[in-house]
Amino acid sequence: MTLGRCDGIVLAAGAGTRYGRPKALAADGDWLRSAVAALRGGGCAEVVVVLGATGPARPVVNGGWRISEQPAIDLPAAARSVWAADWATGLSASLRAGLGALTAESGAPAAEYAAIMPVDTPDVGPAVVARVLAAARAADSGLARAVFDDAPGHPVVIAHKHWTGVIDSARGDSGARTFLDKRPDMVAVTCDDLATGRDHDYPHNRAR
């Protein structure tokens, strides 16, 4: 059986207001590296990191000639970045930028699935991604998400046929939730045995 290609998206554009700094920079970049490694290790062929508050890529100039683009932050070698210029409008901006980055100029994506993760769930590893991706590939809907302690979590895997619907329904900080909440064919994949799936909105030394 030929498995449809899946590419990964790490949502890391936010300013991390409650955390005190952009989470893309948290733990000296360990969270970002962990998210990329989880997606790659879980079966993603390519990983795109959506940046925002940390700024766009910087031009590298040599002798007056612009020779390349340097990411605003140090990225793992297994990932490339895209900058969401409207990142401050909410999570939906990052989601649109990430899905757009997976679509070629011809409008045809190389991947049949997108696996989406935020940068702030550092204990979610490759095994969780692999389990959710397998469920999405096996489902007619092509939709699956991780569930922890009976609550929806990440990653979320979305087949390409739904990307336009997700983008059209995404507003503010809702991300893909508006679209997914209306889908009875979303496969819930329990992953309590693999991770907590908790996101980190506050640093450990700050009270909520």
C-alpha positions, 0 to 999 in steps of 0.5 A: 500500500502506498501511503500519502505523503504528510508534511508538518507545520509547527505554529510558532509565530506568537509573541508568548505574552503570557509566557513572557517571550515568543515560545519559539525561543523557549528553553533556548530553542529546545521546544522548537527543535522538539516539535520539528523532531516529533513531526519528522520522526513521526512520518513527515517528509518536510516540516515548515515552521511558521514564525511571526513575532521573532521577525521575518527572515533577514537578508544575507549580504556579501559585497553589496549582493543579496545572496540568501535569506537567513531565518530570524531564529536558528532552525533545525536543519530538518525544517524551513521557515515561513513568516506570517506577516499578519501573525498578530491577528491570531492563530488563524494567520499562522495556520494560513501561512503554514498551509500556504507554504505546503502548496506549490506555485501550481496550486498542487501540494506535494503532500496529501496530509498536513500534521499541525503542531504548536511549538509549546507541547514539548512532551509530544513526540514522534510516537504520538505523531505516527499514531495520529497520522496512521489514523488519518490515513486509515479514515475516509475523512482524512481527519484525525487528532490526538486526545489527552485526558479526554480533551482534544490536543495536537497534533491534528492531521488534515487531508489536503481536500479539507485545507481550503475549508480550514483556511476559509473558516479560520478567524482570529485565534480559532485556528482550525477549531471552527472547521474541525468542531463541525466534523463528526468524521474527525477521528479522536486518537487517544494518546495518554499512554505516550504523552500528556499533550499539555501546552505551556502558557506560563513559565514554571516560575510564574503563577497563572 
